[in-house]
Amino acid sequence: MKELTFKNHSVVPFDNGDGKIWFTSANMAELLEYADEKSVNRLYNRN
């Protein structure tokens, strides 16, 4: 899959084979500049 850029961070989305764009929580934590990927997991679980 094609590399994407967000706020000067580059990331390659995860290909789950379903035609959707997926990111790991570690990738999201880096992109959102969170100190820990657990923060992303908590956000996901709340919503």
ModelCIF file with pLDDT and N, C-alpha, C, O atoms, coordinates in Angstrom:
data_MODEL
#
_entry.id   MODEL 
#
_entity.id                         1 
_entity.type                       polymer 
_entity.pdbx_number_of_molecules   1 
#
_entity_poly.entity_id                      1 
_entity_poly.type                           'polypeptide(L)' 
_entity_poly.nstd_linkage                   no 
_entity_poly.nstd_monomer                   no 
_entity_poly.pdbx_seq_one_letter_code       MKELTFKNHSVVPFDNGDGKIWFTSANMAELLEYADEKSVNRLYNRN 
_entity_poly.pdbx_seq_one_letter_code_can   MKELTFKNHSVVPFDNGDGKIWFTSANMAELLEYADEKSVNRLYNRN 
_entity_poly.pdbx_strand_id                 A 
#
loop_
_entity_poly_seq.entity_id 
_entity_poly_seq.num 
_entity_poly_seq.mon_id 
_entity_poly_seq.hetero 
1 1  MET n 
1 2  LYS n 
1 3  GLU n 
1 4  LEU n 
1 5  THR n 
1 6  PHE n 
1 7  LYS n 
1 8  ASN n 
1 9  HIS n 
1 10 SER n 
1 11 VAL n 
1 12 VAL n 
1 13 PRO n 
1 14 PHE n 
1 15 ASP n 
1 16 ASN n 
1 17 GLY n 
1 18 ASP n 
1 19 GLY n 
1 20 LYS n 
1 21 ILE n 
1 22 TRP n 
1 23 PHE n 
1 24 THR n 
1 25 SER n 
1 26 ALA n 
1 27 ASN n 
1 28 MET n 
1 29 ALA n 
1 30 GLU n 
1 31 LEU n 
1 32 LEU n 
1 33 GLU n 
1 34 TYR n 
1 35 ALA n 
1 36 ASP n 
1 37 GLU n 
1 38 LYS n 
1 39 SER n 
1 40 VAL n 
1 41 ASN n 
1 42 ARG n 
1 43 LEU n 
1 44 TYR n 
1 45 ASN n 
1 46 ARG n 
1 47 ASN n 
#
_struct_asym.id          A 
_struct_asym.entity_id   1 
#
loop_
_ma_qa_metric.id 
_ma_qa_metric.mode 
_ma_qa_metric.name 
_ma_qa_metric.software_group_id 
_ma_qa_metric.type 
1 global pLDDT . pLDDT 
2 local  pLDDT . pLDDT 
#
_ma_qa_metric_global.metric_id      1 
_ma_qa_metric_global.metric_value   86.64 
_ma_qa_metric_global.model_id       1 
_ma_qa_metric_global.ordinal_id     1 
#
loop_
_ma_qa_metric_local.label_asym_id 
_ma_qa_metric_local.label_comp_id 
_ma_qa_metric_local.label_seq_id 
_ma_qa_metric_local.metric_id 
_ma_qa_metric_local.metric_value 
_ma_qa_metric_local.model_id 
_ma_qa_metric_local.ordinal_id 
A MET 1  2 64.00 1 1  
A LYS 2  2 80.00 1 2  
A GLU 3  2 85.00 1 3  
A LEU 4  2 84.00 1 4  
A THR 5  2 87.00 1 5  
A PHE 6  2 84.00 1 6  
A LYS 7  2 84.00 1 7  
A ASN 8  2 84.00 1 8  
A HIS 9  2 82.00 1 9  
A SER 10 2 85.00 1 10 
A VAL 11 2 85.00 1 11 
A VAL 12 2 84.00 1 12 
A PRO 13 2 86.00 1 13 
A PHE 14 2 83.00 1 14 
A ASP 15 2 83.00 1 15 
A ASN 16 2 85.00 1 16 
A GLY 17 2 88.00 1 17 
A ASP 18 2 90.00 1 18 
A GLY 19 2 85.00 1 19 
A LYS 20 2 88.00 1 20 
A ILE 21 2 85.00 1 21 
A TRP 22 2 89.00 1 22 
A PHE 23 2 87.00 1 23 
A THR 24 2 88.00 1 24 
A SER 25 2 89.00 1 25 
A ALA 26 2 89.00 1 26 
A ASN 27 2 87.00 1 27 
A MET 28 2 88.00 1 28 
A ALA 29 2 90.00 1 29 
A GLU 30 2 87.00 1 30 
A LEU 31 2 86.00 1 31 
A LEU 32 2 87.00 1 32 
A GLU 33 2 87.00 1 33 
A TYR 34 2 90.00 1 34 
A ALA 35 2 89.00 1 35 
A ASP 36 2 89.00 1 36 
A GLU 37 2 91.00 1 37 
A LYS 38 2 93.00 1 38 
A SER 39 2 91.00 1 39 
A VAL 40 2 92.00 1 40 
A ASN 41 2 91.00 1 41 
A ARG 42 2 91.00 1 42 
A LEU 43 2 88.00 1 43 
A TYR 44 2 88.00 1 44 
A ASN 45 2 92.00 1 45 
A ARG 46 2 91.00 1 46 
A ASN 47 2 81.00 1 47 
#
loop_
_atom_site.group_PDB 
_atom_site.id 
_atom_site.type_symbol 
_atom_site.label_atom_id 
_atom_site.label_alt_id 
_atom_site.label_comp_id 
_atom_site.label_asym_id 
_atom_site.label_entity_id 
_atom_site.label_seq_id 
_atom_site.pdbx_PDB_ins_code 
_atom_site.Cartn_x 
_atom_site.Cartn_y 
_atom_site.Cartn_z 
_atom_site.occupancy 
_atom_site.B_iso_or_equiv 
_atom_site.pdbx_formal_charge 
_atom_site.auth_seq_id 
_atom_site.auth_comp_id 
_atom_site.auth_asym_id 
_atom_site.auth_atom_id 
_atom_site.pdbx_PDB_model_num 
ATOM 1   N N  . MET A 1 1  ? 0.842   -1.176 0.000  1.00 64.00 ? 1  MET A N  1 
ATOM 2   C CA . MET A 1 1  ? 0.000   0.000  0.000  1.00 64.00 ? 1  MET A CA 1 
ATOM 3   C C  . MET A 1 1  ? 0.889   1.242  0.000  1.00 64.00 ? 1  MET A C  1 
ATOM 4   O O  . MET A 1 1  ? 2.038   1.188  0.440  1.00 64.00 ? 1  MET A O  1 
ATOM 5   N N  . LYS A 1 2  ? 0.373   2.321  -0.477 1.00 80.00 ? 2  LYS A N  1 
ATOM 6   C CA . LYS A 1 2  ? 1.099   3.574  -0.634 1.00 80.00 ? 2  LYS A CA 1 
ATOM 7   C C  . LYS A 1 2  ? 1.400   4.234  0.718  1.00 80.00 ? 2  LYS A C  1 
ATOM 8   O O  . LYS A 1 2  ? 0.574   4.209  1.630  1.00 80.00 ? 2  LYS A O  1 
ATOM 9   N N  . GLU A 1 3  ? 2.570   4.811  0.827  1.00 85.00 ? 3  GLU A N  1 
ATOM 10  C CA . GLU A 1 3  ? 2.964   5.539  2.031  1.00 85.00 ? 3  GLU A CA 1 
ATOM 11  C C  . GLU A 1 3  ? 2.198   6.854  2.106  1.00 85.00 ? 3  GLU A C  1 
ATOM 12  O O  . GLU A 1 3  ? 2.045   7.548  1.101  1.00 85.00 ? 3  GLU A O  1 
ATOM 13  N N  . LEU A 1 4  ? 1.721   7.193  3.294  1.00 84.00 ? 4  LEU A N  1 
ATOM 14  C CA . LEU A 1 4  ? 0.976   8.431  3.516  1.00 84.00 ? 4  LEU A CA 1 
ATOM 15  C C  . LEU A 1 4  ? 1.773   9.329  4.445  1.00 84.00 ? 4  LEU A C  1 
ATOM 16  O O  . LEU A 1 4  ? 2.619   8.851  5.201  1.00 84.00 ? 4  LEU A O  1 
ATOM 17  N N  . THR A 1 5  ? 1.507   10.635 4.392  1.00 87.00 ? 5  THR A N  1 
ATOM 18  C CA . THR A 1 5  ? 2.177   11.600 5.255  1.00 87.00 ? 5  THR A CA 1 
ATOM 19  C C  . THR A 1 5  ? 1.135   12.399 6.025  1.00 87.00 ? 5  THR A C  1 
ATOM 20  O O  . THR A 1 5  ? 0.153   12.872 5.453  1.00 87.00 ? 5  THR A O  1 
ATOM 21  N N  . PHE A 1 6  ? 1.356   12.544 7.325  1.00 84.00 ? 6  PHE A N  1 
ATOM 22  C CA . PHE A 1 6  ? 0.484   13.320 8.205  1.00 84.00 ? 6  PHE A CA 1 
ATOM 23  C C  . PHE A 1 6  ? 1.375   14.089 9.160  1.00 84.00 ? 6  PHE A C  1 
ATOM 24  O O  . PHE A 1 6  ? 2.133   13.486 9.921  1.00 84.00 ? 6  PHE A O  1 
ATOM 25  N N  . LYS A 1 7  ? 1.295   15.421 9.133  1.00 84.00 ? 7  LYS A N  1 
ATOM 26  C CA . LYS A 1 7  ? 2.103   16.281 10.009 1.00 84.00 ? 7  LYS A CA 1 
ATOM 27  C C  . LYS A 1 7  ? 3.582   15.894 9.988  1.00 84.00 ? 7  LYS A C  1 
ATOM 28  O O  . LYS A 1 7  ? 4.201   15.725 11.039 1.00 84.00 ? 7  LYS A O  1 
ATOM 29  N N  . ASN A 1 8  ? 4.134   15.757 8.803  1.00 84.00 ? 8  ASN A N  1 
ATOM 30  C CA . ASN A 1 8  ? 5.545   15.423 8.592  1.00 84.00 ? 8  ASN A CA 1 
ATOM 31  C C  . ASN A 1 8  ? 5.946   14.034 9.075  1.00 84.00 ? 8  ASN A C  1 
ATOM 32  O O  . ASN A 1 8  ? 7.137   13.742 9.185  1.00 84.00 ? 8  ASN A O  1 
ATOM 33  N N  . HIS A 1 9  ? 4.966   13.167 9.368  1.00 82.00 ? 9  HIS A N  1 
ATOM 34  C CA . HIS A 1 9  ? 5.233   11.775 9.724  1.00 82.00 ? 9  HIS A CA 1 
ATOM 35  C C  . HIS A 1 9  ? 4.771   10.904 8.564  1.00 82.00 ? 9  HIS A C  1 
ATOM 36  O O  . HIS A 1 9  ? 3.684   11.112 8.024  1.00 82.00 ? 9  HIS A O  1 
ATOM 37  N N  . SER A 1 10 ? 5.580   9.943  8.185  1.00 85.00 ? 10 SER A N  1 
ATOM 38  C CA . SER A 1 10 ? 5.207   9.017  7.123  1.00 85.00 ? 10 SER A CA 1 
ATOM 39  C C  . SER A 1 10 ? 4.792   7.686  7.727  1.00 85.00 ? 10 SER A C  1 
ATOM 40  O O  . SER A 1 10 ? 5.387   7.223  8.701  1.00 85.00 ? 10 SER A O  1 
ATOM 41  N N  . VAL A 1 11 ? 3.774   7.076  7.148  1.00 85.00 ? 11 VAL A N  1 
ATOM 42  C CA . VAL A 1 11 ? 3.294   5.783  7.625  1.00 85.00 ? 11 VAL A CA 1 
ATOM 43  C C  . VAL A 1 11 ? 2.736   5.000  6.448  1.00 85.00 ? 11 VAL A C  1 
ATOM 44  O O  . VAL A 1 11 ? 2.159   5.571  5.522  1.00 85.00 ? 11 VAL A O  1 
ATOM 45  N N  . VAL A 1 12 ? 2.915   3.692  6.497  1.00 84.00 ? 12 VAL A N  1 
ATOM 46  C CA . VAL A 1 12 ? 2.344   2.818  5.486  1.00 84.00 ? 12 VAL A CA 1 
ATOM 47  C C  . VAL A 1 12 ? 1.154   2.110  6.136  1.00 84.00 ? 12 VAL A C  1 
ATOM 48  O O  . VAL A 1 12 ? 1.336   1.386  7.115  1.00 84.00 ? 12 VAL A O  1 
ATOM 49  N N  . PRO A 1 13 ? -0.056  2.304  5.614  1.00 86.00 ? 13 PRO A N  1 
ATOM 50  C CA . PRO A 1 13 ? -1.240  1.652  6.196  1.00 86.00 ? 13 PRO A CA 1 
ATOM 51  C C  . PRO A 1 13 ? -1.130  0.133  6.123  1.00 86.00 ? 13 PRO A C  1 
ATOM 52  O O  . PRO A 1 13 ? -0.433  -0.413 5.268  1.00 86.00 ? 13 PRO A O  1 
ATOM 53  N N  . PHE A 1 14 ? -1.818  -0.527 7.020  1.00 83.00 ? 14 PHE A N  1 
ATOM 54  C CA . PHE A 1 14 ? -1.870  -1.980 7.082  1.00 83.00 ? 14 PHE A CA 1 
ATOM 55  C C  . PHE A 1 14 ? -2.882  -2.478 6.061  1.00 83.00 ? 14 PHE A C  1 
ATOM 56  O O  . PHE A 1 14 ? -4.005  -1.978 6.003  1.00 83.00 ? 14 PHE A O  1 
ATOM 57  N N  . ASP A 1 15 ? -2.493  -3.455 5.262  1.00 83.00 ? 15 ASP A N  1 
ATOM 58  C CA . ASP A 1 15 ? -3.396  -4.026 4.260  1.00 83.00 ? 15 ASP A CA 1 
ATOM 59  C C  . ASP A 1 15 ? -4.064  -5.264 4.849  1.00 83.00 ? 15 ASP A C  1 
ATOM 60  O O  . ASP A 1 15 ? -3.436  -6.313 4.997  1.00 83.00 ? 15 ASP A O  1 
ATOM 61  N N  . ASN A 1 16 ? -5.340  -5.128 5.181  1.00 85.00 ? 16 ASN A N  1 
ATOM 62  C CA . ASN A 1 16 ? -6.115  -6.219 5.766  1.00 85.00 ? 16 ASN A CA 1 
ATOM 63  C C  . ASN A 1 16 ? -6.821  -7.040 4.691  1.00 85.00 ? 16 ASN A C  1 
ATOM 64  O O  . ASN A 1 16 ? -7.488  -8.027 4.998  1.00 85.00 ? 16 ASN A O  1 
ATOM 65  N N  . GLY A 1 17 ? -6.674  -6.632 3.434  1.00 88.00 ? 17 GLY A N  1 
ATOM 66  C CA . GLY A 1 17 ? -7.274  -7.358 2.325  1.00 88.00 ? 17 GLY A CA 1 
ATOM 67  C C  . GLY A 1 17 ? -8.751  -7.096 2.125  1.00 88.00 ? 17 GLY A C  1 
ATOM 68  O O  . GLY A 1 17 ? -9.405  -7.788 1.345  1.00 88.00 ? 17 GLY A O  1 
ATOM 69  N N  . ASP A 1 18 ? -9.294  -6.085 2.835  1.00 90.00 ? 18 ASP A N  1 
ATOM 70  C CA . ASP A 1 18 ? -10.724 -5.806 2.703  1.00 90.00 ? 18 ASP A CA 1 
ATOM 71  C C  . ASP A 1 18 ? -11.008 -4.490 1.970  1.00 90.00 ? 18 ASP A C  1 
ATOM 72  O O  . ASP A 1 18 ? -12.154 -4.046 1.915  1.00 90.00 ? 18 ASP A O  1 
ATOM 73  N N  . GLY A 1 19 ? -9.963  -3.868 1.407  1.00 85.00 ? 19 GLY A N  1 
ATOM 74  C CA . GLY A 1 19 ? -10.145 -2.638 0.652  1.00 85.00 ? 19 GLY A CA 1 
ATOM 75  C C  . GLY A 1 19 ? -10.218 -1.382 1.507  1.00 85.00 ? 19 GLY A C  1 
ATOM 76  O O  . GLY A 1 19 ? -10.398 -0.289 0.970  1.00 85.00 ? 19 GLY A O  1 
ATOM 77  N N  . LYS A 1 20 ? -10.085 -1.507 2.821  1.00 88.00 ? 20 LYS A N  1 
ATOM 78  C CA . LYS A 1 20 ? -10.120 -0.358 3.727  1.00 88.00 ? 20 LYS A CA 1 
ATOM 79  C C  . LYS A 1 20 ? -8.704  -0.015 4.155  1.00 88.00 ? 20 LYS A C  1 
ATOM 80  O O  . LYS A 1 20 ? -7.801  -0.847 4.066  1.00 88.00 ? 20 LYS A O  1 
ATOM 81  N N  . ILE A 1 21 ? -8.516  1.214  4.620  1.00 85.00 ? 21 ILE A N  1 
ATOM 82  C CA . ILE A 1 21 ? -7.218  1.659  5.116  1.00 85.00 ? 21 ILE A CA 1 
ATOM 83  C C  . ILE A 1 21 ? -7.184  1.424  6.629  1.00 85.00 ? 21 ILE A C  1 
ATOM 84  O O  . ILE A 1 21 ? -8.059  1.888  7.360  1.00 85.00 ? 21 ILE A O  1 
ATOM 85  N N  . TRP A 1 22 ? -6.164  0.699  7.082  1.00 89.00 ? 22 TRP A N  1 
ATOM 86  C CA . TRP A 1 22 ? -6.007  0.380  8.499  1.00 89.00 ? 22 TRP A CA 1 
ATOM 87  C C  . TRP A 1 22 ? -4.656  0.865  8.997  1.00 89.00 ? 22 TRP A C  1 
ATOM 88  O O  . TRP A 1 22 ? -3.675  0.860  8.255  1.00 89.00 ? 22 TRP A O  1 
ATOM 89  N N  . PHE A 1 23 ? -4.609  1.282  10.254 1.00 87.00 ? 23 PHE A N  1 
ATOM 90  C CA . PHE A 1 23 ? -3.370  1.670  10.916 1.00 87.00 ? 23 PHE A CA 1 
ATOM 91  C C  . PHE A 1 23 ? -3.278  0.923  12.234 1.00 87.00 ? 23 PHE A C  1 
ATOM 92  O O  . PHE A 1 23 ? -4.300  0.636  12.858 1.00 87.00 ? 23 PHE A O  1 
ATOM 93  N N  . THR A 1 24 ? -2.066  0.605  12.665 1.00 88.00 ? 24 THR A N  1 
ATOM 94  C CA . THR A 1 24 ? -1.890  -0.003 13.976 1.00 88.00 ? 24 THR A CA 1 
ATOM 95  C C  . THR A 1 24 ? -1.972  1.095  15.038 1.00 88.00 ? 24 THR A C  1 
ATOM 96  O O  . THR A 1 24 ? -1.793  2.275  14.735 1.00 88.00 ? 24 THR A O  1 
ATOM 97  N N  . SER A 1 25 ? -2.241  0.705  16.265 1.00 89.00 ? 25 SER A N  1 
ATOM 98  C CA . SER A 1 25 ? -2.300  1.699  17.341 1.00 89.00 ? 25 SER A CA 1 
ATOM 99  C C  . SER A 1 25 ? -0.935  2.349  17.545 1.00 89.00 ? 25 SER A C  1 
ATOM 100 O O  . SER A 1 25 ? -0.853  3.517  17.922 1.00 89.00 ? 25 SER A O  1 
ATOM 101 N N  . ALA A 1 26 ? 0.133   1.599  17.297 1.00 89.00 ? 26 ALA A N  1 
ATOM 102 C CA . ALA A 1 26 ? 1.478   2.187  17.405 1.00 89.00 ? 26 ALA A CA 1 
ATOM 103 C C  . ALA A 1 26 ? 1.676   3.274  16.351 1.00 89.00 ? 26 ALA A C  1 
ATOM 104 O O  . ALA A 1 26 ? 2.243   4.326  16.644 1.00 89.00 ? 26 ALA A O  1 
ATOM 105 N N  . ASN A 1 27 ? 1.209   3.025  15.120 1.00 87.00 ? 27 ASN A N  1 
ATOM 106 C CA . ASN A 1 27 ? 1.290   4.041  14.065 1.00 87.00 ? 27 ASN A CA 1 
ATOM 107 C C  . ASN A 1 27 ? 0.467   5.269  14.432 1.00 87.00 ? 27 ASN A C  1 
ATOM 108 O O  . ASN A 1 27 ? 0.925   6.398  14.255 1.00 87.00 ? 27 ASN A O  1 
ATOM 109 N N  . MET A 1 28 ? -0.741  5.060  14.939 1.00 88.00 ? 28 MET A N  1 
ATOM 110 C CA . MET A 1 28 ? -1.613  6.184  15.298 1.00 88.00 ? 28 MET A CA 1 
ATOM 111 C C  . MET A 1 28 ? -1.015  7.001  16.437 1.00 88.00 ? 28 MET A C  1 
ATOM 112 O O  . MET A 1 28 ? -1.085  8.230  16.417 1.00 88.00 ? 28 MET A O  1 
ATOM 113 N N  . ALA A 1 29 ? -0.424  6.332  17.435 1.00 90.00 ? 29 ALA A N  1 
ATOM 114 C CA . ALA A 1 29 ? 0.205   7.049  18.543 1.00 90.00 ? 29 ALA A CA 1 
ATOM 115 C C  . ALA A 1 29 ? 1.339   7.931  18.040 1.00 90.00 ? 29 ALA A C  1 
ATOM 116 O O  . ALA A 1 29 ? 1.497   9.065  18.492 1.00 90.00 ? 29 ALA A O  1 
ATOM 117 N N  . GLU A 1 30 ? 2.124   7.413  17.108 1.00 87.00 ? 30 GLU A N  1 
ATOM 118 C CA . GLU A 1 30 ? 3.214   8.207  16.536 1.00 87.00 ? 30 GLU A CA 1 
ATOM 119 C C  . GLU A 1 30 ? 2.666   9.395  15.749 1.00 87.00 ? 30 GLU A C  1 
ATOM 120 O O  . GLU A 1 30 ? 3.160   10.513 15.892 1.00 87.00 ? 30 GLU A O  1 
ATOM 121 N N  . LEU A 1 31 ? 1.653   9.162  14.922 1.00 86.00 ? 31 LEU A N  1 
ATOM 122 C CA . LEU A 1 31 ? 1.084   10.234 14.105 1.00 86.00 ? 31 LEU A CA 1 
ATOM 123 C C  . LEU A 1 31 ? 0.455   11.328 14.954 1.00 86.00 ? 31 LEU A C  1 
ATOM 124 O O  . LEU A 1 31 ? 0.569   12.512 14.636 1.00 86.00 ? 31 LEU A O  1 
ATOM 125 N N  . LEU A 1 32 ? -0.211  10.929 16.038 1.00 87.00 ? 32 LEU A N  1 
ATOM 126 C CA . LEU A 1 32 ? -0.888  11.900 16.911 1.00 87.00 ? 32 LEU A CA 1 
ATOM 127 C C  . LEU A 1 32 ? 0.024   12.433 18.007 1.00 87.00 ? 32 LEU A C  1 
ATOM 128 O O  . LEU A 1 32 ? -0.391  13.238 18.841 1.00 87.00 ? 32 LEU A O  1 
ATOM 129 N N  . GLU A 1 33 ? 1.289   11.966 17.995 1.00 87.00 ? 33 GLU A N  1 
ATOM 130 C CA . GLU A 1 33 ? 2.302   12.390 18.953 1.00 87.00 ? 33 GLU A CA 1 
ATOM 131 C C  . GLU A 1 33 ? 1.905   12.082 20.395 1.00 87.00 ? 33 GLU A C  1 
ATOM 132 O O  . GLU A 1 33 ? 2.136   12.885 21.299 1.00 87.00 ? 33 GLU A O  1 
ATOM 133 N N  . TYR A 1 34 ? 1.305   10.906 20.598 1.00 90.00 ? 34 TYR A N  1 
ATOM 134 C CA . TYR A 1 34 ? 0.986   10.413 21.936 1.00 90.00 ? 34 TYR A CA 1 
ATOM 135 C C  . TYR A 1 34 ? 2.210   9.696  22.482 1.00 90.00 ? 34 TYR A C  1 
ATOM 136 O O  . TYR A 1 34 ? 2.981   9.112  21.721 1.00 90.00 ? 34 TYR A O  1 
ATOM 137 N N  . ALA A 1 35 ? 2.389   9.736  23.775 1.00 89.00 ? 35 ALA A N  1 
ATOM 138 C CA . ALA A 1 35 ? 3.541   9.091  24.392 1.00 89.00 ? 35 ALA A CA 1 
ATOM 139 C C  . ALA A 1 35 ? 3.417   7.570  24.388 1.00 89.00 ? 35 ALA A C  1 
ATOM 140 O O  . ALA A 1 35 ? 4.424   6.863  24.422 1.00 89.00 ? 35 ALA A O  1 
ATOM 141 N N  . ASP A 1 36 ? 2.180   7.067  24.346 1.00 89.00 ? 36 ASP A N  1 
ATOM 142 C CA . ASP A 1 36 ? 1.961   5.638  24.514 1.00 89.00 ? 36 ASP A CA 1 
ATOM 143 C C  . ASP A 1 36 ? 0.810   5.172  23.629 1.00 89.00 ? 36 ASP A C  1 
ATOM 144 O O  . ASP A 1 36 ? -0.206  5.858  23.514 1.00 89.00 ? 36 ASP A O  1 
ATOM 145 N N  . GLU A 1 37 ? 0.967   4.013  23.008 1.00 91.00 ? 37 GLU A N  1 
ATOM 146 C CA . GLU A 1 37 ? -0.100  3.503  22.144 1.00 91.00 ? 37 GLU A CA 1 
ATOM 147 C C  . GLU A 1 37 ? -1.335  3.081  22.937 1.00 91.00 ? 37 GLU A C  1 
ATOM 148 O O  . GLU A 1 37 ? -2.410  2.922  22.359 1.00 91.00 ? 37 GLU A O  1 
ATOM 149 N N  . LYS A 1 38 ? -1.198  2.896  24.253 1.00 93.00 ? 38 LYS A N  1 
ATOM 150 C CA . LYS A 1 38 ? -2.353  2.560  25.081 1.00 93.00 ? 38 LYS A CA 1 
ATOM 151 C C  . LYS A 1 38 ? -3.379  3.692  25.073 1.00 93.00 ? 38 LYS A C  1 
ATOM 152 O O  . LYS A 1 38 ? -4.574  3.446  25.231 1.00 93.00 ? 38 LYS A O  1 
ATOM 153 N N  . SER A 1 39 ? -2.923  4.923  24.891 1.00 91.00 ? 39 SER A N  1 
ATOM 154 C CA . SER A 1 39 ? -3.834  6.067  24.792 1.00 91.00 ? 39 SER A CA 1 
ATOM 155 C C  . SER A 1 39 ? -4.755  5.921  23.590 1.00 91.00 ? 39 SER A C  1 
ATOM 156 O O  . SER A 1 39 ? -5.939  6.247  23.664 1.00 91.00 ? 39 SER A O  1 
ATOM 157 N N  . VAL A 1 40 ? -4.211  5.431  22.486 1.00 92.00 ? 40 VAL A N  1 
ATOM 158 C CA . VAL A 1 40 ? -5.011  5.214  21.280 1.00 92.00 ? 40 VAL A CA 1 
ATOM 159 C C  . VAL A 1 40 ? -6.022  4.104  21.536 1.00 92.00 ? 40 VAL A C  1 
ATOM 160 O O  . VAL A 1 40 ? -7.178  4.213  21.126 1.00 92.00 ? 40 VAL A O  1 
ATOM 161 N N  . ASN A 1 41 ? -5.599  3.038  22.211 1.00 91.00 ? 41 ASN A N  1 
ATOM 162 C CA . ASN A 1 41 ? -6.507  1.937  22.526 1.00 91.00 ? 41 ASN A CA 1 
ATOM 163 C C  . ASN A 1 41 ? -7.655  2.412  23.421 1.00 91.00 ? 41 ASN A C  1 
ATOM 164 O O  . ASN A 1 41 ? -8.803  2.018  23.214 1.00 91.00 ? 41 ASN A O  1 
ATOM 165 N N  . ARG A 1 42 ? -7.355  3.254  24.409 1.00 91.00 ? 42 ARG A N  1 
ATOM 166 C CA . ARG A 1 42 ? -8.409  3.775  25.284 1.00 91.00 ? 42 ARG A CA 1 
ATOM 167 C C  . ARG A 1 42 ? -9.401  4.629  24.506 1.00 91.00 ? 42 ARG A C  1 
ATOM 168 O O  . ARG A 1 42 ? -10.610 4.520  24.712 1.00 91.00 ? 42 ARG A O  1 
ATOM 169 N N  . LEU A 1 43 ? -8.896  5.484  23.608 1.00 88.00 ? 43 LEU A N  1 
ATOM 170 C CA . LEU A 1 43 ? -9.785  6.299  22.771 1.00 88.00 ? 43 LEU A CA 1 
ATOM 171 C C  . LEU A 1 43 ? -10.698 5.426  21.926 1.00 88.00 ? 43 LEU A C  1 
ATOM 172 O O  . LEU A 1 43 ? -11.900 5.677  21.836 1.00 88.00 ? 43 LEU A O  1 
ATOM 173 N N  . TYR A 1 44 ? -10.129 4.409  21.312 1.00 88.00 ? 44 TYR A N  1 
ATOM 174 C CA . TYR A 1 44 ? -10.903 3.507  20.467 1.00 88.00 ? 44 TYR A CA 1 
ATOM 175 C C  . TYR A 1 44 ? -11.987 2.798  21.279 1.00 88.00 ? 44 TYR A C  1 
ATOM 176 O O  . TYR A 1 44 ? -13.137 2.715  20.847 1.00 88.00 ? 44 TYR A O  1 
ATOM 177 N N  . ASN A 1 45 ? -11.620 2.292  22.450 1.00 92.00 ? 45 ASN A N  1 
ATOM 178 C CA . ASN A 1 45 ? -12.578 1.557  23.282 1.00 92.00 ? 45 ASN A CA 1 
ATOM 179 C C  . ASN A 1 45 ? -13.702 2.434  23.810 1.00 92.00 ? 45 ASN A C  1 
ATOM 180 O O  . ASN A 1 45 ? -14.818 1.952  24.007 1.00 92.00 ? 45 ASN A O  1 
ATOM 181 N N  . ARG A 1 46 ? -13.428 3.717  24.042 1.00 91.00 ? 46 ARG A N  1 
ATOM 182 C CA . ARG A 1 46 ? -14.461 4.641  24.506 1.00 91.00 ? 46 ARG A CA 1 
ATOM 183 C C  . ARG A 1 46 ? -15.467 4.993  23.412 1.00 91.00 ? 46 ARG A C  1 
ATOM 184 O O  . ARG A 1 46 ? -16.622 5.308  23.698 1.00 91.00 ? 46 ARG A O  1 
ATOM 185 N N  . ASN A 1 47 ? -15.024 4.935  22.173 1.00 81.00 ? 47 ASN A N  1 
ATOM 186 C CA . ASN A 1 47 ? -15.901 5.345  21.081 1.00 81.00 ? 47 ASN A CA 1 
ATOM 187 C C  . ASN A 1 47 ? -16.287 4.147  20.274 1.00 81.00 ? 47 ASN A C  1 
ATOM 188 O O  . ASN A 1 47 ? -17.028 4.272  19.299 1.00 81.00 ? 47 ASN A O  1 
#
